[in-house]
Amino acid sequence: MSVTGPKWLEDAIFYQIYPQSFQDSDGDGIGDFQGICERLDYIAQLGCNAVWMNPCFVSPFGDAGYDVADYYQAAPRYGTNEDLIRLFEEVHRRGMHILLDLVPGHTSWEHPWFRESAKAEKNPFTDRYIWTDSIWEEPQGLASLRGISDRDGSCGVNFFTHQPALNYGYFSPDPGKKWQQSMDAPGPRATLEEMKNVMRFWLSRGCDGFRVDMAGSLVKMDPEGRGTIRLWQNVREFLDREFPQAAMISEWGEPDKSLQGGFHMDFLLHFGPSHYNDLFRCPEPFFSSRGRGDARAFVEKYKESYEKSQRKGLICIPSGNHDMDRLARYLNGEEEKAAFAFLLSMPGAPFIYYGDELGMRYVEGLTSVEGGYSRTGSRSPMQWDGGQNAGFSNAPADRLYIPLDPDPNRPTAEAAMGDGQSLWAEIRRQIRVRQAHEALRSRGEIAFLQDGGEGQPLAYVRSGGGERILVILNPADRETSFPCGETLKEELYVLGGKARAREGVIHVPPRSAGWYLL
């Protein structure tokens, strides 16, 4: 399936907003829609032109909103549906776009659909979730809820116990297990149609599309993803008819499958085979100046995915997100600048997690909040200035959703924006150069020259719009070189010293990054 996507995706640079922690406008210690509206100019000033916002619907918040209890209503703690629509309008007024987070795989066990599904008597929601026929049988491959209602059977769950799995059917149902319904059975078809209704509801109110949570997990017993691809192709047909400009980005981690399913871009997962965190989050990250990291496994897997997805390169690489440790837990400020020189020179739309542009730190030792557990330290309030609660909220400190970084020297947006050498300023420079050159944007092609083996640089050529640009990244604290017959005509961006080409060899300074026109 060939999907080109909306034009604005081609130069999109996303800023991820975790609404609980971004800006509190009403003093209750939790961020909200009005607070986001007040900070949109900051996002635009950094250079980002698109927003992805984590789930913001009614929820008991056992998993930070990924446990949805009503897809059609904004969570009151953030505001009303009208407030959310006004946020859409404020985003658009600035020439920006916004994606909501769609969670199609499961709901909260407090969702009215689930309460109806759990009843013994048959009703329209009986097959909305995956239930076995007997309380003594668990659904294969899933954990389950058991003994919670009069209905006989165990209900499959995704992730946390309180997240029952929605029923999209089984790709190859076992004939001996009647409860394993086919994708074309009435229950799974009704689930899919209702999820289209959810998408229709928000797209018609101004949302520009969705980032889809765990998009590859919907159809069960589908190891090659063929059923799930077919399901998303069905969604693509619906969108092409009714909302052809709606952007769809998948959290799948297999771009060859997600792009075939009709998504425009695929999120690179931080777990599984991607080796993404070999670069940023491991005992010896590639971007550490110690120079002991190794990017080869990442490059090999990236190239494999790039070829499988027909060299479209629409693989989104985030700086981080709500599920990962902060970059600053593993890299210092100068190392982070080099890491962003990578993130902002790769194909696909970059995603900047709120606060990563400041070098916000992982807050150690926090008690889990809303199912965050070890992730909670990456979800602390945005640090705006040196005022009360770092400008996040005027609530008493003990009422904040998550405690602030207690370090009095914590980085703030106010300080970073006033310092021409800050990480924020460096990222802003990188964004400006990226946006000025088609070869560096989402659809520019990539060819690797050096794979970042231990102590070696990572180098690749981006091409598009009649330009070829060589990116060289050497985060190590020592000079290196590699054979290359290219002529470096012009430096477009340099961090830490310029590379030099002499007699077929490029010499690269230590702790450096550069983008060079060929």
CORSULZI-V921345 format. One record per helix or strand of 3 or more residues. SS is the DSSP state (alpha for helix, beta for strand). FROM is the first residue (numbers start at 1). LEN is the number of residues. If there is no record, write none. Layout:
BEGIN
ss=[SS SS]
from=[FROM FROM]
len=[LEN LEN]
END
This chain:
BEGIN
ss=[alpha beta alpha alpha alpha beta beta beta alpha beta alpha beta beta beta alpha beta alpha alpha beta alpha beta alpha alpha alpha alpha beta alpha alpha alpha alpha alpha alpha alpha beta beta beta beta beta beta beta beta]
from=[7 13 19 33 40 50 57 68 81 97 112 143 155 164 186 209 215 226 247 255 265 276 296 327 333 350 356 373 388 397 413 423 438 445 458 467 480 490 500 505 512]
len=[5 5 3 6 7 4 3 7 13 6 6 3 3 3 18 4 3 17 5 6 3 3 13 3 11 4 3 6 4 3 5 14 3 7 7 8 4 6 3 4 6]
END
